[in-house]
Amino acid sequence: MSNPRGLSLICFSVVVLFFGGCGGREYPPTYETRGVITLDGKPIGGVTVSFLPQDGQQPANGKTNDNGQYRLTSFSRNDGAMAGNFAIVMMKFPKVEGVTTPTGIPWDPDKETDRYIPDNGKEENKLPEKYADSKTSGMLATVVADTVNTFDFDLSSR
């Protein structure tokens, strides 16, 4: 005759061992990374800041607020960057304003087309081009584990 109490304990142990590994960290560790971007000494908003990995880690990106402050995101909002060396690039494009209606945008058959319409460069980077290329930006950063990493950059319009 089997012992129901012993069988229950074994089943419970198997369930705990099986599900014990679930719910852990999905992504590699990241560390808070933030800073302030200024242009000619003045804070600049709307700048996309990209940390490009030099050691095989995940890239991290952020956008400055009106005070020039940014926080990086690698996997989930404001989680920071992985430890390692990064080249930094920055760009600022005009804010795109969209117009919608509560019921959506009505279909207009006159606007139907199959042909590709390029933007012809209408969206122009508002920062000097050297900051958009990791080879010419001159900006590097090393994110260190287990600390808050702060990287401030003063860009020049010249």
Steps between C-alpha positions, in 0.01 A plus 500: 500500500642843404532795733280787364678754716842401363369504144358851553837619632682356198252660256531835678883480485496423127269795434718736704818383325338524156353847544769636731709612204214688338447869554871579516674774309421480127784721383867551579572747783485871422614800704336840529652730240405865470636845431443845355557613142574866431563685176740791539443482875118504487278194567345359184179294489390241247846352440515125442803361683628159386769296675643262238670191648872444453513173696202306359238619749151630418471860370327754726301809403338799663348837419564831673224697669481881484772523768738288289471204739490144369477147641596198293287199413635162389214257558231676703438870560786678680671174597842638401782341305699181527854529640770565241638748250277702268536751217235771519303662221233770522237638265214747524214493253194724493207373702240337278151623575218269400136592465239238580131495559310294759375269223833485314610652175241459225600301191562716195521310167686794342795431730537133401830420331734208451806706426771578751519865600837584659515770765780675304683589818220708649593372845832671567720433801515825701840413652834519318543180294819400682290399804291254293796274413690295756822547299483879520306576818803460726270391781575183698371368831567203726198378696608350833306226679326556834501881490304791352682610185478869409626630165453869417589631154540861387459509123624783283302649211828583326 
